[in-house]
Amino acid sequence: MTETVETEAGTARVTWHPADDPRLVLAASHGAGGGIDARDLQALAAVLPARGVSVALVEQPWRVAGRRVAPAPRTLDTGWRGLWPALTRPGLPVISGGRSAGARVACRTATELGAHAVLVLSFPLHPPGKPGKSRAAELLGAGVPTLVVQGGNDPFGRPGEFPDGGFELVEVPFGDHSFAVPKRAPVTQGAALKTVTDAVSRWAASLG
Protein backbone atom coordinates (compact mmCIF):
# COMPACT_ATOMS: atom_id res chain seq x y z
CA MET A 1 0.00 0.00 0.00
CA THR A 2 1.29 3.43 -0.95
CA GLU A 3 0.06 6.72 0.46
CA THR A 4 1.05 10.33 0.00
CA VAL A 5 1.53 12.64 2.95
CA GLU A 6 1.58 16.42 2.84
CA THR A 7 4.40 18.05 4.81
CA GLU A 8 5.76 21.58 5.10
CA ALA A 9 8.57 20.44 2.80
CA GLY A 10 6.18 19.13 0.14
CA THR A 11 4.43 15.89 -0.70
CA ALA A 12 6.08 12.76 0.66
CA ARG A 13 5.24 9.13 -0.09
CA VAL A 14 5.10 6.06 2.16
CA THR A 15 5.06 2.50 0.83
CA TRP A 16 3.83 0.04 3.44
CA HIS A 17 4.89 -3.59 3.75
CA PRO A 18 2.62 -4.70 6.61
CA ALA A 19 3.14 -7.63 8.95
CA ASP A 20 0.14 -9.85 9.68
CA ASP A 21 0.47 -9.38 13.43
CA PRO A 22 2.89 -6.47 13.87
CA ARG A 23 4.50 -5.41 17.12
CA LEU A 24 6.75 -2.71 15.66
CA VAL A 25 6.97 -0.39 12.67
CA LEU A 26 10.27 0.25 10.94
CA ALA A 27 10.10 3.56 9.08
CA ALA A 28 13.12 3.85 6.79
CA SER A 29 14.10 6.53 4.31
CA HIS A 30 16.62 6.69 1.50
CA GLY A 31 19.88 8.56 1.12
CA ALA A 32 20.77 11.70 -0.81
CA GLY A 33 21.74 9.79 -3.93
CA GLY A 34 19.03 7.17 -4.31
CA GLY A 35 15.52 6.04 -3.48
CA ILE A 36 13.69 3.27 -1.69
CA ASP A 37 14.82 0.80 -4.34
CA ALA A 38 18.14 0.56 -2.46
CA ARG A 39 19.10 -3.10 -2.00
CA ASP A 40 19.14 -2.99 1.79
CA LEU A 41 15.78 -1.23 2.12
CA GLN A 42 14.17 -3.70 -0.27
CA ALA A 43 15.72 -6.65 1.56
CA LEU A 44 14.37 -5.43 4.90
CA ALA A 45 10.91 -4.87 3.41
CA ALA A 46 10.96 -8.46 2.10
CA VAL A 47 12.11 -10.10 5.34
CA LEU A 48 10.88 -8.16 8.38
CA PRO A 49 7.06 -8.41 7.96
CA ALA A 50 7.27 -12.19 8.48
CA ARG A 51 9.06 -11.44 11.76
CA GLY A 52 6.42 -9.13 13.18
CA VAL A 53 7.76 -5.80 11.93
CA SER A 54 5.77 -3.71 9.47
CA VAL A 55 8.05 -1.75 7.16
CA ALA A 56 7.25 1.74 5.89
CA LEU A 57 9.62 2.87 3.14
CA VAL A 58 9.60 6.64 3.02
CA GLU A 59 10.33 8.86 0.03
CA GLN A 60 11.19 12.41 1.02
CA PRO A 61 9.38 15.25 -0.81
CA TRP A 62 12.38 16.12 -2.97
CA ARG A 63 12.42 12.60 -4.40
CA VAL A 64 8.66 12.57 -4.97
CA ALA A 65 9.02 15.87 -6.84
CA GLY A 66 11.63 14.33 -9.14
CA ARG A 67 14.56 16.45 -8.02
CA ARG A 68 18.03 14.92 -8.20
CA VAL A 69 19.71 16.81 -5.40
CA ALA A 70 18.68 16.56 -1.76
CA PRO A 71 17.89 19.81 0.06
CA ALA A 72 19.54 21.07 3.23
CA PRO A 73 19.41 18.88 6.36
CA ARG A 74 16.91 21.23 8.00
CA THR A 75 14.46 20.66 5.11
CA LEU A 76 14.94 16.88 5.33
CA ASP A 77 14.12 17.05 9.04
CA THR A 78 10.99 19.09 8.27
CA GLY A 79 9.81 16.45 5.83
CA TRP A 80 10.41 13.66 8.36
CA ARG A 81 8.52 15.51 11.10
CA GLY A 82 5.58 16.00 8.76
CA LEU A 83 5.52 12.28 7.96
CA TRP A 84 5.67 11.11 11.55
CA PRO A 85 1.92 11.14 12.30
CA ALA A 86 1.32 8.77 9.37
CA LEU A 87 4.04 6.45 10.63
CA THR A 88 2.61 6.29 14.15
CA ARG A 89 -1.00 5.85 12.98
CA PRO A 90 -0.94 2.04 13.45
CA GLY A 91 -0.46 2.72 17.18
CA LEU A 92 2.77 0.74 17.42
CA PRO A 93 6.28 1.71 18.57
CA VAL A 94 8.20 3.12 15.61
CA ILE A 95 11.84 2.47 14.82
CA SER A 96 13.06 5.56 13.01
CA GLY A 97 15.57 4.61 10.37
CA GLY A 98 17.20 5.25 7.07
CA ARG A 99 20.30 4.90 5.02
CA SER A 100 23.02 7.52 4.74
CA ALA A 101 21.37 10.98 4.77
CA GLY A 102 18.14 9.32 5.88
CA ALA A 103 19.96 7.83 8.85
CA ARG A 104 21.22 11.26 9.84
CA VAL A 105 17.65 12.57 9.82
CA ALA A 106 16.53 9.68 12.02
CA CYS A 107 19.29 10.39 14.54
CA ARG A 108 18.67 14.14 14.66
CA THR A 109 14.92 13.82 15.27
CA ALA A 110 14.59 10.60 17.31
CA THR A 111 14.21 12.09 20.78
CA GLU A 112 12.00 14.94 19.63
CA LEU A 113 9.58 12.63 17.82
CA GLY A 114 9.52 9.90 20.44
CA ALA A 115 11.09 7.17 18.31
CA HIS A 116 11.31 3.78 19.99
CA ALA A 117 14.77 3.19 18.52
CA VAL A 118 16.93 4.18 15.54
CA LEU A 119 18.21 1.99 12.71
CA VAL A 120 21.24 3.46 10.95
CA LEU A 121 22.24 1.99 7.60
CA SER A 122 25.54 3.19 6.10
CA PHE A 123 26.03 6.20 8.35
CA PRO A 124 28.07 8.89 6.53
CA LEU A 125 30.46 9.44 9.41
CA HIS A 126 32.51 11.85 7.28
CA PRO A 127 32.85 12.85 3.62
CA PRO A 128 35.10 10.44 1.71
CA GLY A 129 38.74 11.23 2.36
CA LYS A 130 37.91 13.80 5.04
CA PRO A 131 37.87 11.97 8.39
CA GLY A 132 38.36 15.24 10.23
CA LYS A 133 34.84 16.35 9.32
CA SER A 134 33.10 13.92 11.63
CA ARG A 135 29.32 13.68 12.07
CA ALA A 136 29.63 11.40 15.09
CA ALA A 137 27.77 13.89 17.29
CA GLU A 138 24.56 13.25 15.34
CA LEU A 139 24.85 9.51 15.89
CA LEU A 140 25.79 9.80 19.56
CA GLY A 141 22.95 12.25 20.13
CA ALA A 142 20.14 9.92 19.00
CA GLY A 143 19.17 9.30 22.63
CA VAL A 144 17.42 5.94 22.03
CA PRO A 145 18.64 2.37 21.34
CA THR A 146 20.55 2.53 18.08
CA LEU A 147 21.84 -0.09 15.65
CA VAL A 148 24.43 0.88 13.04
CA VAL A 149 24.95 -1.46 10.07
CA GLN A 150 28.08 -0.39 8.20
CA GLY A 151 29.98 -1.73 5.22
CA GLY A 152 33.53 -2.82 5.95
CA ASN A 153 34.78 -0.79 2.97
CA ASP A 154 32.48 2.21 3.25
CA PRO A 155 34.46 5.31 2.20
CA PHE A 156 32.11 7.46 4.29
CA GLY A 157 33.35 5.69 7.42
CA ARG A 158 34.64 2.20 8.04
CA PRO A 159 33.52 0.41 11.19
CA GLY A 160 36.88 0.90 12.91
CA GLU A 161 36.55 4.67 12.61
CA PHE A 162 33.41 4.88 14.74
CA PRO A 163 33.59 6.07 18.34
CA ASP A 164 32.72 3.71 21.17
CA GLY A 165 29.52 3.83 23.14
CA GLY A 166 25.89 4.68 22.69
CA PHE A 167 25.05 2.24 19.90
CA GLU A 168 25.55 -1.28 18.58
CA LEU A 169 27.53 -1.68 15.35
CA VAL A 170 27.37 -4.58 12.90
CA GLU A 171 29.85 -4.80 10.04
CA VAL A 172 28.93 -6.04 6.58
CA PRO A 173 32.26 -7.51 5.43
CA PHE A 174 33.60 -6.07 2.16
CA GLY A 175 30.48 -3.90 1.72
CA ASP A 176 30.70 -0.38 0.34
CA HIS A 177 28.30 2.50 1.09
CA SER A 178 25.45 0.68 -0.66
CA PHE A 179 26.49 -2.72 0.78
CA ALA A 180 27.68 -3.85 -2.62
CA VAL A 181 30.54 -6.36 -2.41
CA PRO A 182 33.23 -6.89 -5.07
CA LYS A 183 32.85 -9.96 -7.29
CA ARG A 184 36.22 -11.17 -6.02
CA ALA A 185 35.13 -10.97 -2.36
CA PRO A 186 34.82 -14.26 -0.46
CA VAL A 187 31.17 -13.46 0.31
CA THR A 188 28.28 -13.19 -2.13
CA GLN A 189 25.96 -10.22 -2.51
CA GLY A 190 23.16 -12.34 -1.10
CA ALA A 191 25.23 -13.20 1.96
CA ALA A 192 26.00 -9.53 2.52
CA LEU A 193 22.31 -8.63 2.48
CA LYS A 194 21.55 -11.54 4.82
CA THR A 195 24.03 -10.03 7.26
CA VAL A 196 21.93 -6.86 7.17
CA THR A 197 18.54 -8.54 7.54
CA ASP A 198 19.72 -10.98 10.21
CA ALA A 199 21.25 -8.19 12.28
CA VAL A 200 18.17 -5.99 12.06
CA SER A 201 15.81 -8.90 12.78
CA ARG A 202 17.77 -9.92 15.89
CA TRP A 203 18.00 -6.36 17.14
CA ALA A 204 14.32 -5.62 16.52
CA ALA A 205 13.38 -8.76 18.45
CA SER A 206 15.46 -7.53 21.38
CA LEU A 207 13.52 -4.27 21.54
CA GLY A 208 10.40 -6.05 22.79
GITAMO-V324309 format. One record per backbone hydrogen bond with DSSP energy under -1.0 kcal/mol. NH is the residue of the N-H (numbers start at 1). CO is the residue of the C=O. If there is no record, write none. Layout:
# GITAMO-V324309
NH;CO / NH;CO
This chain:
# GITAMO-V324309
3;14 / 5;12 / 7;10 / 10;7 / 12;5 / 13;59 / 14;3 / 15;57 / 16;1 / 17;55 / 23;52 / 24;52 / 25;93 / 26;54 / 27;95 / 28;56 / 29;97 / 38;35 / 42;38 / 43;39 / 44;40 / 45;41 / 46;42 / 47;43 / 48;44 / 51;48 / 52;49 / 53;48 / 54;24 / 55;17 / 56;26 / 57;15 / 58;28 / 59;13 / 63;60 / 64;60 / 65;61 / 66;63 / 67;62 / 76;72 / 77;73 / 78;74 / 79;75 / 80;76 / 81;77 / 82;78 / 83;79 / 84;80 / 86;83 / 87;83 / 88;84 / 91;88 / 95;25 / 96;117 / 97;27 / 98;119 / 99;29 / 100;121 / 102;99 / 104;100 / 105;101 / 106;102 / 107;103 / 108;104 / 109;105 / 113;109 / 114;110 / 115;110 / 116;94 / 118;145 / 119;96 / 120;147 / 121;98 / 122;149 / 125;123 / 126;156 / 130;127 / 133;130 / 134;132 / 135;125 / 138;135 / 139;135 / 140;136 / 141;137 / 142;139 / 147;118 / 148;168 / 149;120 / 150;170 / 152;172 / 153;175 / 154;151 / 157;154 / 161;158 / 162;159 / 168;146 / 170;148 / 172;150 / 175;172 / 176;180 / 179;176 / 185;182 / 192;188 / 193;189 / 194;190 / 195;191 / 196;192 / 197;193 / 198;194 / 199;195 / 200;196 / 201;197 / 202;198 / 203;199 / 204;200 / 205;201 / 206;202
